[in-house]
């Protein structure tokens, strides 16, 4: 096994990624780095599906609760902190296991996409603010179709920022066959990553999403959103955090009835899962599995090389 071997576990929401990653970490002396764009925020626990201490089973987890939800945590920040975590894990002779559903974060961490440095364009933003959310999505889809598949298509600030970047630099380069960026080890060994993906049939995934949503409500999801608002998060910011936070914020503002909120949230969660799968659709390096046994066997074979 190379000192810098890295395991990556991907899959759509409610597919069982976290449980798989923990079992692999237990089996192969690993530590987990979360790759989730909402779990980085403190206080976003139930709604983001953040793993609990009990579920961690004493496996160290990194990149959870590292940012205030009052301010946007960027992919560049994620890349920086996650790479430091990878260096630390490797230096202690353990295996980094990247686990998450935010494909853009994972690709940025492994150097597979370019993270552009583009200053805000005030004039362009003023023009874009006049467009409907649907029109913004259509514009981004033309400029950068790959980014469009992963982005929250109801999040106006993210859509505008993505358009802003695409206008300046053109489409973000697609996945490359090799790894860019600096090696993580002092000796300059290349990254040696292995990707496992959990694939469920649509009926099973829909059922999992539905059951998980109901469980989150039982655990106090609405109370969590209320608390975040009471602690200073504006309704606008809560809506920008997407999915559960968006629709419950609208419900608490009396913009939606409880029935409407539940229906729209369930639909949005399913659409999100489909966008996640679209992001990974053309990545031929992912080994898709149906159960833990397959994942363990493939991981063992990879680490023996």
Residue pairs with C-beta under 8 A, 6 or more apart in sequence:
1 303
1 304
1 305
2 189
2 192
2 305
3 90
3 93
3 185
3 189
4 90
4 183
4 184
4 185
4 189
4 190
4 191
4 192
5 95
5 192
5 193
5 194
5 302
5 303
6 86
6 95
6 96
6 97
6 98
6 110
6 191
6 192
6 193
6 194
7 24
7 28
7 30
7 95
7 96
7 97
7 98
7 193
7 194
7 196
7 299
7 302
8 97
8 98
8 99
8 106
8 110
8 193
8 194
8 195
8 196
9 17
9 20
9 21
9 24
9 97
9 98
9 99
9 100
9 195
9 196
9 197
9 198
9 295
10 17
10 99
10 100
10 101
10 103
10 106
10 195
10 196
10 197
10 198
10 280
10 286
11 17
11 101
11 197
11 198
11 199
11 200
11 276
12 101
12 198
12 200
12 205
12 272
12 273
12 274
12 276
12 277
13 49
13 101
13 209
13 212
13 269
13 272
13 273
13 276
14 49
14 205
14 208
14 209
14 211
14 212
14 269
14 273
15 198
15 199
15 200
15 205
15 208
16 198
16 208
17 99
17 100
17 101
17 198
18 49
18 51
18 55
18 99
19 55
20 99
20 196
20 198
20 292
20 295
21 32
21 97
21 99
22 32
22 51
22 55
22 56
22 57
22 59
23 292
23 295
23 296
24 30
24 97
24 295
24 296
24 299
25 31
25 32
25 59
25 95
25 97
26 57
26 59
27 296
27 299
28 95
28 299
28 300
28 303
29 93
29 94
29 95
30 59
30 89
30 94
30 95
30 96
30 97
31 59
31 60
31 61
31 62
31 89
31 94
31 95
31 96
31 97
32 59
32 60
32 61
32 62
32 97
32 98
32 99
33 61
33 62
33 63
33 82
33 85
33 86
33 89
33 96
33 97
33 98
33 99
33 109
34 40
34 51
34 61
34 62
34 63
34 64
34 99
34 100
35 63
35 78
35 82
35 98
35 99
35 100
35 101
35 102
35 105
35 106
35 109
36 48
36 49
36 100
36 101
36 102
36 105
37 73
37 78
37 102
37 104
37 105
38 44
38 47
38 48
38 241
38 242
39 48
39 49
39 50
39 63
39 64
39 65
39 100
40 63
40 64
40 65
40 66
40 67
40 73
40 78
41 48
41 65
41 67
41 68
41 69
41 73
41 241
42 65
42 66
42 67
42 68
42 69
43 69
43 224
43 227
43 228
43 231
44 50
44 69
44 224
44 228
44 241
44 245
45 224
46 216
46 219
46 220
46 221
46 224
46 244
47 216
47 221
47 224
47 225
47 241
47 243
47 244
47 245
47 248
48 244
49 212
49 216
50 64
50 65
51 61
51 64
62 82
62 85
62 89
63 78
63 81
63 82
63 85
66 73
66 81
67 73
67 77
69 228
69 233
69 237
69 241
70 232
70 233
70 237
72 157
75 104
75 105
75 108
75 115
76 108
76 115
78 105
78 108
78 109
79 105
79 108
79 109
79 115
82 98
82 105
82 109
83 109
83 184
85 96
86 96
86 109
86 184
87 184
87 185
89 95
89 96
90 96
90 184
90 185
95 303
98 106
98 109
98 110
100 106
101 276
102 150
103 150
103 276
103 279
103 280
104 113
104 147
104 150
104 279
107 113
107 175
108 115
110 179
110 181
110 191
110 193
111 179
111 180
111 181
111 191
112 175
112 176
112 179
112 180
113 172
113 173
113 174
113 175
114 172
114 173
116 165
116 168
116 169
116 172
118 164
118 165
118 168
118 169
120 164
121 164
121 167
121 168
124 163
124 164
124 167
125 160
125 164
128 136
128 139
128 160
128 163
128 164
129 156
129 160
131 139
133 153
133 154
133 156
133 159
136 156
136 159
136 160
136 163
137 148
137 153
137 159
139 163
140 147
140 148
140 151
140 159
140 162
140 163
140 166
141 148
143 163
143 166
143 167
143 170
143 171
144 162
144 165
144 166
144 171
144 172
145 171
146 171
146 172
146 174
146 279
147 162
147 166
147 171
147 172
148 162
149 275
149 278
149 279
150 275
150 276
150 278
150 279
151 158
151 159
151 162
151 275
152 158
152 242
152 243
152 272
153 159
153 275
154 242
154 246
154 268
155 240
155 242
156 240
157 240
158 240
165 172
166 172
175 282
175 283
179 190
179 191
179 193
183 189
183 190
183 191
184 191
194 287
194 298
194 299
194 302
195 283
195 285
195 286
195 287
196 286
196 287
196 288
196 289
196 295
196 298
196 299
197 280
197 286
197 287
197 288
197 289
198 288
198 289
198 290
198 295
199 288
199 289
199 290
200 208
200 290
205 273
206 270
209 266
209 269
209 270
209 273
210 266
213 244
213 262
213 265
213 266
213 269
216 244
221 244
221 248
222 248
222 251
222 252
225 238
225 244
225 245
225 248
225 249
225 252
226 252
228 238
228 245
229 235
229 238
229 249
229 252
235 249
235 252
235 253
238 245
238 246
238 248
238 249
239 245
239 246
239 249
239 250
240 246
243 265
243 268
243 269
243 272
244 265
246 268
247 256
247 261
247 264
247 265
247 268
248 261
248 265
250 256
250 261
251 257
251 258
251 260
251 261
256 264
280 286
287 298
289 295
289 298
